[in-house]
Structures are given as C-alpha cells and as structure tokens.
Amino acid sequence: MAAVFFHHVVGDLTVGKPEVAELHDTDTLDDAARAIAASPEGAVPVWRPRAAPDDPPSGARFIGMISALDIAAFVAAAGVGDRAMRAVVSEVVQPNPALLREIDPGTRLIDALELMRHGVKRFLVRKSGSWKGITKRFSVLYNGKWLKNMESTSPNAASSSSMPLSPPSGSADKFCCLSREDVLRFLIGCLGALAPIPLTQISSLGAINPQYSYVEASAPAMEAIQKIPQDPCAVAVVETTPDGTRKILGDISTYKLWKCDYVSAAWALANLSAGQFVIGADENGSMPISVFPEPPISPSSPVEEISPGRSPRAKKFSSRSIGFLNNTQASQMSAWRTRSAYHRGRSTPLMCKTTSTLAAVMAQMLSHRATHVWVTDAESEEDGVLVGVVGYTEIFNAATRSTCTSPTTS
C-alpha cells in the first residue's frame, strides 16, 4: 500500500520546526501554562535541568508530559486559587519516559508511525545532519539537498532503518520535537498517495474506538478527572436515556482546556457539575490566558494579599465571575436536564458521524487542533447518540492498516 510511508523519513517533517524550548521540572506552573499555550495537543514535555548550560536536549532527561488538564486538576485540588500556580512542575507531572523517543532523522515514516501507534507522543529529532539507508531512489532531505539512495551502490544498506552520518560542525546540538499533530499535517498533504483509504468511512476502516470514558452530566465535574484516560485525554459528558443510549453534551479534556484560565477552570471543576462545566469550558476554554477576563471582585469577596506589580484576584469565584453563565443561564442550569441549556453556542463538542470519511475526520482534527473527535450514530433518529471516539492512534492505525511489507524499490 502507500509507498509514501516507506519513501519518506522523519527528517522530512522537521522543515521549519523550531529548536526545543525545554520546560524543566523546577519551573512553576505559570511557566508550564505559557509553554502549553504555545504547544500542540495541549501538553508539553518536561525535562530535568541540564548539567551544563550547553548540554543538548536528551531523551535521558525527559520525565513526562504535563497537560492543561493536569494543571487545572491540581489547582482545583489545592483549593488556594492562583497561589497554586506558583507550585513547581515536579509536583504535578507524572513520570512516563515512554511518551517521548529520541530518534534519528533518517528513520522511516512507517517506523515512526509504529512507535506512535504504541503510545509515543513526541519525537526528539536532530535538526541538522545527513543520513543514508533511505528506501527511495532519490529523497529530498529536510535541508533542501538531494541524496542518492545508498542502496543502489551498497547492497548491505539497511532498508528498514537509517544509518546516521556525522552532523556538520556547529549543528550537533540542534534538536526539535515532532508531535502527532505534525505527522497528521504531513499525512493531510499526502491524501492522494493514501487512496482509497482517506475516502473510506471510518466505520469500514475500524477506526472508531468504542471504549471511551464518560461521566453523567449530573455528576460532579471532578469525577471526570478520575476517569481521564491517557489517550485521548478526554471524558465525554453524557445524558443517558431510559433505553440506555448516551447522548453527548460536551467533554472535559486537555483539548478543551488548552489556553484557558486555569484558576477559573479549577474553580469550575471543584464546584460545578460536569454538565455545567462543559458550557463554561466550551465558551471560554479557547481564550488565550493573556486576554482572559479577570473575575470581578465583589465588596464581600476576600482578596489575598498581593505583592507589588500583581493584580488582585478574589479567592472566591462564582459561575458568573468566570464568565461561564449569565443570570438566565444560571437559573436554567438548576434544571440541568433541559438539553437546550447544553447546546448553546460553542457548547457542542467536536463530532462526526459513523459515515464520515477518514479524510474528513483528519481535516476536522487538524483545523481545530484537536486530539480527538467524538463519533455519533448516523442511523439514529436523534442527534448526538455517542458510539465512540477517534483519536490519533485510530487514525494512524487506519492509515497504515494495509501497510504490511515494504514496496519494491524501482
């Protein structure tokens, strides 16, 4: 099938990627929030500090990933408002070195996809250098030069893996991080080479994961935190009908909290039901931290003592103060079963149908920079009947499902 997976290498995806900007476990959650806002998938790698200032990035110093949801959940549990944002990252991040893999830029794309299908979320890749062992007769490198396949002159050249050459002087310490979003963006540009898979329905490709996590809308929002899976990092907020079907109302996820005001989101997690929370997260979750409105301070609200240069913030919040609900919505939410209260404005989650094509779902995820899309039953008479979820793993599995053997090099 798709020769593109064998003819391209990871180095082809590093074009224009910036060098790694490390977030250390000694940095604060405020630092982490700024790093997450500039990173894909609502999460960022965490590293141990360098032993020397000129030490290059290394997979050996990688600790794990910290996400927007991790920060919001920590602040909610701490119960001290924005003071919790001064905590260091090491108090929040869960060690998981398997989430990042340091690989050579000559690694074939099919091998990189196999790693991501098994849980790797980031690749640490050297930006500069040359490599050999590419299966394509000619392959354009990420530095714009053409390299003739060494396989044509060396019968012992490896076709399944790359053999790195020494990088040019002065470039040995330049590394970048590739995310699953980067791989998806590359695949979007190769849809023709993947035909006919992109135009096939996701139900026919087996790309729908029925094992999703969910929480009832009437349950406390914090209950969803206990059910968050590792991938995709999302819990559906549903309303279960008498016949047992689940209608999705929204979700609590890293994607929804990306670039949010973490203190406001934490208050909502600790004090609202899941149904109430998804309205607030959907209406305000995508606003950049720098422009998120400060919660207004009422005369009766105690204000923490502040140092010079810091703006005051009320210790106690209300749903109105964080912009989640107006007076009318607040009264409506007292009867949370009224479905119209959940489907107002941007409260609708990112969804597709079982009949959607793989290309449509890929484009949907990339355009929204989402980590997942909820799948609803196309044959149901009612809207929003949840049947599963599609994430990066399902897309990569579907795109490579017929890629069993390397194509013959012409």
Helices and strands as residue ranges (DSSP letters): H 4-7, G 10-14, E 23-24, H 29-37, G 40-42, E 43-47, G 59-61, E 62-67, H 68-78, G 81-86, G 89-91, G 97-99, E 100-103, H 109-117, E 122-126, E 131-132, E 138-140, E 146-148, G 150-152, E 163-164, E 175-179, H 180-188, H 191-194, G 197-199, H 202-205, E 214-216, H 221-225, E 234-240, E 246-253, H 254-257, H 262-271, H 274-284, G 289-291, H 327-333, G 339-341, G 345-347, E 351-353, H 358-368, E 372-376, E 386-391, H 392-399
